[in-house]
Amino acid sequence: MPSDEDWTWKFTPHAADQFDGLDHHVQDRIVSKLDDIVNYPCLVAAFVGSLRQGLPVSMTRFADTE
């Protein structure tokens, strides 16, 4: 049984339609990033913290594997 701390993600129907139209490599990258977010919540906390410090989103990157 999942605990309250277990997270998952799923696409809304509209997002799923758009996702299906993407290149396979792009789909893999998106899924990888979403998995990172739910599996490593400390990354989300670091991202939100950097936004609160006034860093522009374009300068805030996390879990980038490429």
C-alpha positions in Angstrom: 0.0 0.0 0.0 1.5 3.4 -0.9 2.2 5.8 1.9 1.3 9.4 2.0 4.8 10.2 0.9 4.6 8.2 -2.4 4.1 10.4 -5.4 3.3 9.7 -9.0 2.5 11.7 -12.1 0.1 11.4 -15.0 -0.8 13.5 -18.0 -4.1 15.3 -18.4 -5.9 14.1 -21.5 -4.9 17.3 -23.4 -1.2 16.9 -22.3 -1.2 13.2 -23.3 -2.4 14.2 -26.8 0.4 16.7 -27.1 2.9 14.3 -25.6 2.0 11.6 -28.2 2.9 14.0 -31.0 6.5 14.5 -29.8 9.6 12.8 -31.0 10.5 9.7 -29.0 13.7 11.2 -27.7 11.8 14.2 -26.4 9.2 11.9 -24.8 12.0 10.0 -23.0 13.5 13.2 -21.6 10.2 14.4 -20.3 9.4 11.1 -18.6 12.8 11.1 -17.1 12.4 14.6 -15.7 8.9 13.8 -14.3 10.3 10.6 -12.7 13.1 12.6 -11.1 10.6 15.1 -9.7 8.5 12.4 -8.0 11.5 10.2 -6.9 13.7 13.0 -5.6 11.6 15.7 -4.0 14.7 17.5 -2.7 15.2 18.6 -6.4 11.9 20.3 -6.3 12.7 22.0 -3.1 16.0 23.3 -4.5 14.2 24.5 -7.6 11.5 26.4 -5.6 14.1 27.8 -3.3 16.1 29.2 -6.2 13.0 30.8 -7.6 12.3 32.4 -4.2 15.8 33.8 -4.2 15.0 35.6 -7.4 16.9 33.5 -10.0 15.3 33.5 -13.4 13.8 30.2 -14.4 16.1 30.1 -17.4 19.1 30.0 -15.1 17.6 27.3 -12.8 18.3 23.8 -13.9 18.2 20.6 -12.0 18.7 16.9 -12.7 20.0 17.7 -16.2 21.7 14.5 -17.5 22.8 15.9 -20.9 
